[in-house]
């Protein structure tokens, strides 16, 4: 039986490509959570504390080679960088109320909705912000479902 955390471990094992990833600490996560009044999902916190700023450059090639309709994810940001990116994208037209934690190869963002993070189960949907069209669409029901799509390639 696969546990949810093992989905993250498997995803990083398959796709993560970084010799010296920068990780984050619980204190750094707490600081961002307090400053933004957000409770970041346990899945995301686990990933950035254990694996850091995961980079997945080979994922796009596989998606293209297999002709699969799935947006690649290329960079996972640590909480401090994610908070800065979120503010920058909000200033450029992204709707407020989201936390942008990852991007695709084109600079579009994968986000958590802040109000969904602050719920009892704390595993919010994954939202996708397309910066070319300034659209925000719900992409997956949670972090684990999202990563499972890449594992199953």
VMD Tcl script that builds the backbone (N, CA, C; Angstrom):
set m [mol new atoms 459]
animate dup $m
set s [atomselect $m all]
$s set {name element resname resid chain x y z} {
  {N N UNK 1 A 0.842 -1.194 0.000}
  {CA C UNK 1 A 0.000 0.000 0.000}
  {C C UNK 1 A 0.884 1.254 0.000}
  {N N UNK 2 A 0.573 2.175 -0.868}
  {CA C UNK 2 A 1.334 3.411 -0.980}
  {C C UNK 2 A 0.755 4.454 -0.027}
  {N N UNK 3 A 1.641 5.057 0.768}
  {CA C UNK 3 A 1.195 6.149 1.624}
  {C C UNK 3 A 1.302 7.449 0.841}
  {N N UNK 4 A 0.612 8.451 1.320}
  {CA C UNK 4 A 0.662 9.740 0.629}
  {C C UNK 4 A 2.078 10.299 0.560}
  {N N UNK 5 A 2.818 10.207 1.669}
  {CA C UNK 5 A 4.176 10.746 1.656}
  {C C UNK 5 A 5.073 9.975 0.697}
  {N N UNK 6 A 4.816 8.695 0.534}
  {CA C UNK 6 A 5.633 7.926 -0.404}
  {C C UNK 6 A 5.375 8.363 -1.852}
  {N N UNK 7 A 4.216 8.945 -2.115}
  {CA C UNK 7 A 3.950 9.513 -3.446}
  {C C UNK 7 A 4.927 10.652 -3.707}
  {N N UNK 8 A 5.147 11.488 -2.723}
  {CA C UNK 8 A 6.113 12.589 -2.864}
  {C C UNK 8 A 7.512 12.023 -3.049}
  {N N UNK 9 A 7.881 11.035 -2.219}
  {CA C UNK 9 A 9.201 10.414 -2.332}
  {C C UNK 9 A 9.410 9.825 -3.725}
  {N N UNK 10 A 8.403 9.143 -4.236}
  {CA C UNK 10 A 8.499 8.520 -5.553}
  {C C UNK 10 A 8.601 9.576 -6.648}
  {N N UNK 11 A 7.791 10.631 -6.558}
  {CA C UNK 11 A 7.846 11.710 -7.542}
  {C C UNK 11 A 9.246 12.313 -7.609}
  {N N UNK 12 A 9.809 12.634 -6.449}
  {CA C UNK 12 A 11.142 13.258 -6.422}
  {C C UNK 12 A 12.195 12.278 -6.929}
  {N N UNK 13 A 12.059 11.020 -6.567}
  {CA C UNK 13 A 13.004 10.007 -7.033}
  {C C UNK 13 A 12.977 9.876 -8.560}
  {N N UNK 14 A 11.784 9.922 -9.146}
  {CA C UNK 14 A 11.634 9.786 -10.601}
  {C C UNK 14 A 12.046 11.036 -11.365}
  {N N UNK 15 A 11.670 12.210 -10.859}
  {CA C UNK 15 A 11.785 13.422 -11.652}
  {C C UNK 15 A 12.726 14.488 -11.104}
  {N N UNK 16 A 13.025 14.461 -9.833}
  {CA C UNK 16 A 13.853 15.511 -9.239}
  {C C UNK 16 A 15.280 15.470 -9.753}
  {N N UNK 17 A 15.803 16.599 -10.171}
  {CA C UNK 17 A 17.163 16.684 -10.706}
  {C C UNK 17 A 17.870 17.908 -10.126}
  {N N UNK 18 A 18.532 17.718 -9.013}
  {CA C UNK 18 A 19.289 18.815 -8.432}
  {C C UNK 18 A 20.352 18.222 -7.525}
  {N N UNK 19 A 21.592 18.579 -7.780}
  {CA C UNK 19 A 22.682 18.024 -6.989}
  {C C UNK 19 A 22.686 18.530 -5.549}
  {N N UNK 20 A 22.442 19.797 -5.379}
  {CA C UNK 20 A 22.489 20.400 -4.044}
  {C C UNK 20 A 21.225 21.207 -3.783}
  {N N UNK 21 A 20.101 20.536 -3.588}
  {CA C UNK 21 A 18.872 21.290 -3.355}
  {C C UNK 21 A 18.941 22.083 -2.051}
  {N N UNK 22 A 18.298 23.218 -2.063}
  {CA C UNK 22 A 18.200 24.040 -0.861}
  {C C UNK 22 A 16.906 23.649 -0.171}
  {N N UNK 23 A 16.993 23.257 1.083}
  {CA C UNK 23 A 15.795 22.893 1.834}
  {C C UNK 23 A 15.381 24.060 2.721}
  {N N UNK 24 A 14.294 23.866 3.431}
  {CA C UNK 24 A 13.804 24.892 4.344}
  {C C UNK 24 A 13.610 24.262 5.716}
  {N N UNK 25 A 13.416 25.092 6.709}
  {CA C UNK 25 A 13.231 24.609 8.078}
  {C C UNK 25 A 11.799 24.869 8.538}
  {N N UNK 26 A 11.428 24.200 9.610}
  {CA C UNK 26 A 10.105 24.427 10.203}
  {C C UNK 26 A 9.969 25.894 10.610}
  {N N UNK 27 A 11.026 26.482 11.148}
  {CA C UNK 27 A 10.984 27.892 11.568}
  {C C UNK 27 A 10.720 28.820 10.381}
  {N N UNK 28 A 11.344 28.539 9.243}
  {CA C UNK 28 A 11.117 29.363 8.048}
  {C C UNK 28 A 9.681 29.204 7.548}
  {N N UNK 29 A 9.167 27.988 7.604}
  {CA C UNK 29 A 7.777 27.750 7.206}
  {C C UNK 29 A 6.831 28.478 8.161}
  {N N UNK 30 A 7.076 28.360 9.449}
  {CA C UNK 30 A 6.241 29.040 10.445}
  {C C UNK 30 A 6.212 30.550 10.210}
  {N N UNK 31 A 7.359 31.110 9.864}
  {CA C UNK 31 A 7.442 32.556 9.624}
  {C C UNK 31 A 6.536 32.973 8.461}
  {N N UNK 32 A 6.572 32.224 7.371}
  {CA C UNK 32 A 5.730 32.540 6.215}
  {C C UNK 32 A 4.259 32.318 6.562}
  {N N UNK 33 A 3.956 31.220 7.235}
  {CA C UNK 33 A 2.565 30.957 7.617}
  {C C UNK 33 A 2.018 32.091 8.482}
  {N N UNK 34 A 2.797 32.548 9.442}
  {CA C UNK 34 A 2.352 33.636 10.322}
  {C C UNK 34 A 2.204 34.952 9.565}
  {N N UNK 35 A 3.141 35.245 8.672}
  {CA C UNK 35 A 3.079 36.524 7.965}
  {C C UNK 35 A 1.928 36.576 6.959}
  {N N UNK 36 A 1.541 35.413 6.420}
  {CA C UNK 36 A 0.469 35.385 5.418}
  {C C UNK 36 A -0.863 34.864 5.960}
  {N N UNK 37 A -0.894 34.502 7.231}
  {CA C UNK 37 A -2.094 33.912 7.836}
  {C C UNK 37 A -2.580 32.716 7.020}
  {N N UNK 38 A -1.656 31.792 6.782}
  {CA C UNK 38 A -1.949 30.594 6.012}
  {C C UNK 38 A -1.399 29.382 6.759}
  {N N UNK 39 A -2.057 28.264 6.597}
  {CA C UNK 39 A -1.530 26.986 7.075}
  {C C UNK 39 A -1.181 26.200 5.813}
  {N N UNK 40 A 0.099 26.160 5.488}
  {CA C UNK 40 A 0.517 25.456 4.280}
  {C C UNK 40 A 0.224 23.966 4.412}
  {N N UNK 41 A -0.115 23.313 3.308}
  {CA C UNK 41 A -0.437 21.884 3.354}
  {C C UNK 41 A 0.735 21.037 3.854}
  {N N UNK 42 A 0.411 19.998 4.602}
  {CA C UNK 42 A 1.435 19.092 5.124}
  {C C UNK 42 A 2.261 18.489 3.991}
  {N N UNK 43 A 1.627 18.190 2.877}
  {CA C UNK 43 A 2.325 17.588 1.734}
  {C C UNK 43 A 3.431 18.515 1.227}
  {N N UNK 44 A 3.107 19.761 1.039}
  {CA C UNK 44 A 4.087 20.738 0.557}
  {C C UNK 44 A 5.198 20.937 1.588}
  {N N UNK 45 A 4.827 21.049 2.862}
  {CA C UNK 45 A 5.834 21.240 3.912}
  {C C UNK 45 A 6.793 20.054 3.966}
  {N N UNK 46 A 6.253 18.850 3.840}
  {CA C UNK 46 A 7.095 17.655 3.831}
  {C C UNK 46 A 8.089 17.727 2.668}
  {N N UNK 47 A 7.600 18.048 1.483}
  {CA C UNK 47 A 8.463 18.089 0.302}
  {C C UNK 47 A 9.598 19.092 0.456}
  {N N UNK 48 A 9.277 20.318 0.851}
  {CA C UNK 48 A 10.320 21.354 0.897}
  {C C UNK 48 A 11.279 21.177 2.060}
  {N N UNK 49 A 10.822 20.526 3.134}
  {CA C UNK 49 A 11.735 20.265 4.239}
  {C C UNK 49 A 12.662 19.087 3.916}
  {N N UNK 50 A 12.151 18.072 3.259}
  {CA C UNK 50 A 12.961 16.896 2.957}
  {C C UNK 50 A 13.772 17.056 1.670}
  {N N UNK 51 A 13.157 17.619 0.626}
  {CA C UNK 51 A 13.791 17.671 -0.695}
  {C C UNK 51 A 14.138 19.068 -1.180}
  {N N UNK 52 A 13.573 20.083 -0.565}
  {CA C UNK 52 A 13.905 21.453 -0.937}
  {C C UNK 52 A 13.237 21.933 -2.203}
  {N N UNK 53 A 13.961 22.765 -2.914}
  {CA C UNK 53 A 13.452 23.413 -4.137}
  {C C UNK 53 A 13.616 22.452 -5.323}
  {N N UNK 54 A 12.727 21.506 -5.388}
  {CA C UNK 54 A 12.789 20.442 -6.390}
  {C C UNK 54 A 12.704 21.024 -7.799}
  {N N UNK 55 A 13.556 20.489 -8.670}
  {CA C UNK 55 A 13.640 20.915 -10.066}
  {C C UNK 55 A 13.447 19.671 -10.938}
  {N N UNK 56 A 12.531 19.728 -11.912}
  {CA C UNK 56 A 12.160 18.548 -12.703}
  {C C UNK 56 A 12.245 18.817 -14.208}
  {N N UNK 57 A 13.431 19.080 -14.748}
  {CA C UNK 57 A 13.553 19.463 -16.155}
  {C C UNK 57 A 13.194 18.364 -17.157}
  {N N UNK 58 A 13.320 17.099 -16.786}
  {CA C UNK 58 A 13.058 16.011 -17.741}
  {C C UNK 58 A 11.584 15.665 -17.880}
  {N N UNK 59 A 10.773 16.184 -17.007}
  {CA C UNK 59 A 9.346 15.881 -17.040}
  {C C UNK 59 A 8.695 16.368 -18.339}
  {N N UNK 60 A 9.027 17.556 -18.771}
  {CA C UNK 60 A 8.438 18.107 -20.000}
  {C C UNK 60 A 8.750 17.220 -21.200}
  {N N UNK 61 A 9.990 16.758 -21.325}
  {CA C UNK 61 A 10.359 15.894 -22.454}
  {C C UNK 61 A 9.493 14.644 -22.498}
  {N N UNK 62 A 9.258 14.045 -21.357}
  {CA C UNK 62 A 8.442 12.829 -21.303}
  {C C UNK 62 A 6.998 13.121 -21.688}
  {N N UNK 63 A 6.463 14.215 -21.201}
  {CA C UNK 63 A 5.085 14.595 -21.533}
  {C C UNK 63 A 4.946 14.822 -23.036}
  {N N UNK 64 A 5.917 15.516 -23.628}
  {CA C UNK 64 A 5.888 15.787 -25.069}
  {C C UNK 64 A 6.088 14.494 -25.858}
  {N N UNK 65 A 7.079 13.696 -25.468}
  {CA C UNK 65 A 7.367 12.440 -26.189}
  {C C UNK 65 A 6.173 11.494 -26.198}
  {N N UNK 66 A 5.435 11.465 -25.099}
  {CA C UNK 66 A 4.279 10.569 -24.997}
  {C C UNK 66 A 2.986 11.227 -25.455}
  {N N UNK 67 A 3.078 12.509 -25.868}
  {CA C UNK 67 A 1.921 13.259 -26.353}
  {C C UNK 67 A 0.755 13.211 -25.359}
  {N N UNK 68 A 1.064 13.555 -24.129}
  {CA C UNK 68 A 0.079 13.534 -23.050}
  {C C UNK 68 A -0.372 14.962 -22.762}
  {N N UNK 69 A -1.664 15.150 -22.586}
  {CA C UNK 69 A -2.182 16.477 -22.255}
  {C C UNK 69 A -2.104 16.681 -20.749}
  {N N UNK 70 A -0.933 17.117 -20.319}
  {CA C UNK 70 A -0.663 17.369 -18.917}
  {C C UNK 70 A 0.370 18.480 -18.859}
  {N N UNK 71 A 0.103 19.492 -18.068}
  {CA C UNK 71 A 1.045 20.597 -17.932}
  {C C UNK 71 A 2.212 20.122 -17.076}
  {N N UNK 72 A 3.419 20.426 -17.529}
  {CA C UNK 72 A 4.596 20.043 -16.742}
  {C C UNK 72 A 4.719 20.923 -15.508}
  {N N UNK 73 A 5.400 20.415 -14.504}
  {CA C UNK 73 A 5.834 21.233 -13.383}
  {C C UNK 73 A 7.352 21.185 -13.434}
  {N N UNK 74 A 7.992 22.336 -13.306}
  {CA C UNK 74 A 9.442 22.349 -13.445}
  {C C UNK 74 A 10.151 22.781 -12.175}
  {N N UNK 75 A 9.597 23.731 -11.463}
  {CA C UNK 75 A 10.267 24.258 -10.270}
  {C C UNK 75 A 9.305 24.325 -9.091}
  {N N UNK 76 A 9.756 23.816 -7.966}
  {CA C UNK 76 A 9.025 23.968 -6.711}
  {C C UNK 76 A 9.777 25.003 -5.884}
  {N N UNK 77 A 9.083 26.017 -5.437}
  {CA C UNK 77 A 9.713 27.096 -4.683}
  {C C UNK 77 A 9.624 26.828 -3.184}
  {N N UNK 78 A 10.648 27.244 -2.468}
  {CA C UNK 78 A 10.593 27.221 -1.008}
  {C C UNK 78 A 9.612 28.296 -0.558}
  {N N UNK 79 A 9.059 28.172 0.650}
  {CA C UNK 79 A 7.998 29.104 1.080}
  {C C UNK 79 A 8.325 30.591 0.955}
  {N N UNK 80 A 9.535 30.993 1.329}
  {CA C UNK 80 A 9.871 32.423 1.247}
  {C C UNK 80 A 9.851 32.897 -0.208}
  {N N UNK 81 A 10.470 32.128 -1.101}
  {CA C UNK 81 A 10.474 32.490 -2.518}
  {C C UNK 81 A 9.065 32.431 -3.092}
  {N N UNK 82 A 8.294 31.432 -2.673}
  {CA C UNK 82 A 6.918 31.295 -3.148}
  {C C UNK 82 A 6.088 32.519 -2.750}
  {N N UNK 83 A 6.271 32.994 -1.530}
  {CA C UNK 83 A 5.541 34.184 -1.076}
  {C C UNK 83 A 5.923 35.399 -1.919}
  {N N UNK 84 A 7.216 35.544 -2.224}
  {CA C UNK 84 A 7.673 36.668 -3.053}
  {C C UNK 84 A 7.123 36.549 -4.476}
  {N N UNK 85 A 7.151 35.329 -5.023}
  {CA C UNK 85 A 6.609 35.110 -6.370}
  {C C UNK 85 A 5.113 35.412 -6.416}
  {N N UNK 86 A 4.409 35.004 -5.381}
  {CA C UNK 86 A 2.970 35.247 -5.317}
  {C C UNK 86 A 2.670 36.735 -5.390}
  {N N UNK 87 A 3.378 37.521 -4.611}
  {CA C UNK 87 A 3.175 38.974 -4.607}
  {C C UNK 87 A 3.496 39.564 -5.978}
  {N N UNK 88 A 4.590 39.120 -6.581}
  {CA C UNK 88 A 4.972 39.634 -7.903}
  {C C UNK 88 A 3.902 39.312 -8.946}
  {N N UNK 89 A 3.375 38.106 -8.919}
  {CA C UNK 89 A 2.343 37.728 -9.891}
  {C C UNK 89 A 1.014 38.435 -9.597}
  {N N UNK 90 A 0.706 38.652 -8.332}
  {CA C UNK 90 A -0.503 39.423 -8.008}
  {C C UNK 90 A -0.385 40.833 -8.581}
  {N N UNK 91 A 0.781 41.411 -8.470}
  {CA C UNK 91 A 1.006 42.755 -9.022}
  {C C UNK 91 A 0.907 42.767 -10.545}
  {N N UNK 92 A 1.065 41.590 -11.160}
  {CA C UNK 92 A 0.977 41.484 -12.619}
  {C C UNK 92 A -0.375 40.942 -13.090}
  {N N UNK 93 A -1.326 40.769 -12.153}
  {CA C UNK 93 A -2.671 40.388 -12.564}
  {C C UNK 93 A -3.221 39.075 -12.048}
  {N N UNK 94 A -2.422 38.297 -11.322}
  {CA C UNK 94 A -2.958 37.062 -10.756}
  {C C UNK 94 A -3.949 37.413 -9.643}
  {N N UNK 95 A -5.065 36.698 -9.557}
  {CA C UNK 95 A -6.019 36.994 -8.482}
  {C C UNK 95 A -5.386 36.823 -7.104}
  {N N UNK 96 A -5.830 37.624 -6.167}
  {CA C UNK 96 A -5.356 37.500 -4.781}
  {C C UNK 96 A -6.043 36.306 -4.124}
  {N N UNK 97 A -5.457 35.841 -3.028}
  {CA C UNK 97 A -6.046 34.740 -2.283}
  {C C UNK 97 A -5.442 33.389 -2.601}
  {N N UNK 98 A -4.315 33.389 -3.320}
  {CA C UNK 98 A -3.629 32.156 -3.687}
  {C C UNK 98 A -2.185 32.204 -3.203}
  {N N UNK 99 A -1.585 31.036 -3.074}
  {CA C UNK 99 A -0.177 30.907 -2.721}
  {C C UNK 99 A 0.487 30.097 -3.829}
  {N N UNK 100 A 1.331 30.747 -4.615}
  {CA C UNK 100 A 1.975 30.122 -5.778}
  {C C UNK 100 A 3.250 29.412 -5.332}
  {N N UNK 101 A 3.264 28.088 -5.396}
  {CA C UNK 101 A 4.378 27.302 -4.856}
  {C C UNK 101 A 5.217 26.585 -5.909}
  {N N UNK 102 A 4.771 26.542 -7.160}
  {CA C UNK 102 A 5.518 25.851 -8.211}
  {C C UNK 102 A 5.177 26.482 -9.555}
  {N N UNK 103 A 6.050 26.208 -10.546}
  {CA C UNK 103 A 5.813 26.754 -11.882}
  {C C UNK 103 A 6.112 25.713 -12.949}
  {N N UNK 104 A 5.537 25.951 -14.122}
  {CA C UNK 104 A 5.846 25.095 -15.265}
  {C C UNK 104 A 7.015 25.719 -16.032}
  {N N UNK 105 A 7.361 25.134 -17.167}
  {CA C UNK 105 A 8.512 25.613 -17.938}
  {C C UNK 105 A 8.282 26.993 -18.551}
  {N N UNK 106 A 7.049 27.445 -18.605}
  {CA C UNK 106 A 6.720 28.732 -19.217}
  {C C UNK 106 A 6.464 29.841 -18.184}
  {N N UNK 107 A 6.608 29.524 -16.907}
  {CA C UNK 107 A 6.389 30.524 -15.874}
  {C C UNK 107 A 4.957 30.635 -15.390}
  {N N UNK 108 A 4.087 29.718 -15.817}
  {CA C UNK 108 A 2.742 29.651 -15.258}
  {C C UNK 108 A 2.852 29.022 -13.870}
  {N N UNK 109 A 1.867 29.241 -13.037}
  {CA C UNK 109 A 1.990 28.856 -11.629}
  {C C UNK 109 A 0.996 27.795 -11.178}
  {N N UNK 110 A 1.457 26.966 -10.268}
  {CA C UNK 110 A 0.602 26.048 -9.526}
  {C C UNK 110 A 0.428 26.664 -8.144}
  {N N UNK 111 A -0.828 26.721 -7.694}
  {CA C UNK 111 A -1.143 27.466 -6.477}
  {C C UNK 111 A -2.065 26.673 -5.551}
  {N N UNK 112 A -2.032 27.074 -4.294}
  {CA C UNK 112 A -3.040 26.660 -3.316}
  {C C UNK 112 A -3.920 27.879 -3.075}
  {N N UNK 113 A -5.217 27.664 -2.921}
  {CA C UNK 113 A -6.091 28.756 -2.485}
  {C C UNK 113 A -5.960 28.865 -0.978}
  {N N UNK 114 A -5.677 30.052 -0.500}
  {CA C UNK 114 A -5.397 30.248 0.920}
  {C C UNK 114 A -6.565 29.806 1.786}
  {N N UNK 115 A -7.804 30.136 1.397}
  {CA C UNK 115 A -8.940 29.741 2.232}
  {C C UNK 115 A -9.120 28.222 2.268}
  {N N UNK 116 A -8.685 27.509 1.229}
  {CA C UNK 116 A -8.759 26.048 1.233}
  {C C UNK 116 A -7.654 25.437 2.097}
  {N N UNK 117 A -6.535 26.131 2.217}
  {CA C UNK 117 A -5.437 25.642 3.071}
  {C C UNK 117 A -5.840 25.656 4.537}
  {N N UNK 118 A -6.600 26.644 4.909}
  {CA C UNK 118 A -6.936 26.858 6.309}
  {C C UNK 118 A -8.171 26.083 6.734}
  {N N UNK 119 A -8.294 24.846 6.238}
  {CA C UNK 119 A -9.398 23.977 6.620}
  {C C UNK 119 A -8.869 22.804 7.430}
  {N N UNK 120 A -9.764 22.026 7.962}
  {CA C UNK 120 A -9.383 20.926 8.850}
  {C C UNK 120 A -8.509 19.892 8.145}
  {N N UNK 121 A -8.853 19.489 6.928}
  {CA C UNK 121 A -8.062 18.435 6.283}
  {C C UNK 121 A -6.760 18.950 5.691}
  {N N UNK 122 A -6.634 20.232 5.450}
  {CA C UNK 122 A -5.404 20.894 5.021}
  {C C UNK 122 A -4.742 20.259 3.806}
  {N N UNK 123 A -5.508 19.666 2.916}
  {CA C UNK 123 A -4.958 19.214 1.637}
  {C C UNK 123 A -5.815 19.814 0.527}
  {N N UNK 124 A -5.530 21.089 0.222}
  {CA C UNK 124 A -6.347 21.830 -0.741}
  {C C UNK 124 A -6.118 21.389 -2.178}
  {N N UNK 125 A -6.992 21.856 -3.028}
  {CA C UNK 125 A -6.872 21.624 -4.460}
  {C C UNK 125 A -5.641 22.346 -5.006}
  {N N UNK 126 A -5.205 21.901 -6.168}
  {CA C UNK 126 A -4.130 22.569 -6.899}
  {C C UNK 126 A -4.793 23.413 -7.974}
  {N N UNK 127 A -4.459 24.688 -7.992}
  {CA C UNK 127 A -4.984 25.633 -8.967}
  {C C UNK 127 A -3.859 26.018 -9.919}
  {N N UNK 128 A -4.216 26.275 -11.176}
  {CA C UNK 128 A -3.231 26.608 -12.197}
  {C C UNK 128 A -3.507 28.009 -12.723}
  {N N UNK 129 A -2.490 28.872 -12.609}
  {CA C UNK 129 A -2.604 30.230 -13.131}
  {C C UNK 129 A -1.831 30.327 -14.444}
  {N N UNK 130 A -2.559 30.608 -15.528}
  {CA C UNK 130 A -1.972 30.806 -16.846}
  {C C UNK 130 A -1.743 32.299 -17.014}
  {N N UNK 131 A -0.483 32.706 -16.979}
  {CA C UNK 131 A -0.197 34.147 -17.019}
  {C C UNK 131 A -0.486 34.782 -18.375}
  {N N UNK 132 A -0.503 33.993 -19.454}
  {CA C UNK 132 A -0.822 34.575 -20.771}
  {C C UNK 132 A -2.274 35.020 -20.862}
  {N N UNK 133 A -3.160 34.230 -20.270}
  {CA C UNK 133 A -4.592 34.524 -20.343}
  {C C UNK 133 A -5.168 35.059 -19.037}
  {N N UNK 134 A -4.318 35.172 -18.017}
  {CA C UNK 134 A -4.747 35.615 -16.681}
  {C C UNK 134 A -5.940 34.812 -16.178}
  {N N UNK 135 A -5.842 33.485 -16.348}
  {CA C UNK 135 A -6.912 32.606 -15.866}
  {C C UNK 135 A -6.405 31.751 -14.715}
  {N N UNK 136 A -7.293 31.461 -13.803}
  {CA C UNK 136 A -7.004 30.603 -12.661}
  {C C UNK 136 A -8.020 29.473 -12.705}
  {N N UNK 137 A -7.555 28.244 -12.864}
  {CA C UNK 137 A -8.446 27.092 -12.964}
  {C C UNK 137 A -8.036 26.005 -11.984}
  {N N UNK 138 A -9.035 25.355 -11.413}
  {CA C UNK 138 A -8.763 24.221 -10.535}
  {C C UNK 138 A -8.255 23.080 -11.401}
  {N N UNK 139 A -7.080 22.537 -11.046}
  {CA C UNK 139 A -6.443 21.520 -11.873}
  {C C UNK 139 A -6.538 20.119 -11.275}
  {N N UNK 140 A -6.346 19.992 -9.964}
  {CA C UNK 140 A -6.359 18.684 -9.292}
  {C C UNK 140 A -6.948 18.843 -7.900}
  {N N UNK 141 A -7.450 17.740 -7.364}
  {CA C UNK 141 A -8.126 17.818 -6.061}
  {C C UNK 141 A -7.153 17.979 -4.895}
  {N N UNK 142 A -5.902 17.543 -5.057}
  {CA C UNK 142 A -4.910 17.743 -3.997}
  {C C UNK 142 A -3.500 17.463 -4.524}
  {N N UNK 143 A -2.524 17.715 -3.708}
  {CA C UNK 143 A -1.108 17.577 -4.040}
  {C C UNK 143 A -0.771 16.151 -4.461}
  {N N UNK 144 A -1.296 15.168 -3.722}
  {CA C UNK 144 A -0.977 13.764 -3.994}
  {C C UNK 144 A -1.553 13.296 -5.329}
  {N N UNK 145 A -2.778 13.673 -5.614}
  {CA C UNK 145 A -3.381 13.317 -6.894}
  {C C UNK 145 A -2.572 13.938 -8.041}
  {N N UNK 146 A -2.196 15.184 -7.870}
  {CA C UNK 146 A -1.433 15.906 -8.875}
  {C C UNK 146 A -0.115 15.198 -9.171}
  {N N UNK 147 A 0.677 14.911 -8.124}
  {CA C UNK 147 A 1.970 14.259 -8.330}
  {C C UNK 147 A 1.826 12.857 -8.885}
  {N N UNK 148 A 0.753 12.169 -8.522}
  {CA C UNK 148 A 0.514 10.806 -9.028}
  {C C UNK 148 A 0.407 10.788 -10.543}
  {N N UNK 149 A -0.127 11.846 -11.136}
  {CA C UNK 149 A -0.216 11.924 -12.603}
  {C C UNK 149 A 1.146 11.867 -13.254}
  {N N UNK 150 A 2.140 12.466 -12.627}
  {CA C UNK 150 A 3.507 12.460 -13.169}
  {C C UNK 150 A 4.195 11.123 -12.913}
  {N N UNK 151 A 3.905 10.522 -11.793}
  {CA C UNK 151 A 4.472 9.201 -11.480}
  {C C UNK 151 A 3.988 8.179 -12.488}
  {N N UNK 152 A 2.741 8.284 -12.890}
  {CA C UNK 152 A 2.127 7.295 -13.778}
  {C C UNK 152 A 2.483 7.481 -15.249}
  {N N UNK 153 A 3.353 8.424 -15.560}
  {CA C UNK 153 A 3.762 8.609 -16.958}
  {C C UNK 153 A 4.573 7.413 -17.411}
}
mol reanalyze $m
mol bondsrecalc $m
mol representation Tube
mol addrep $m
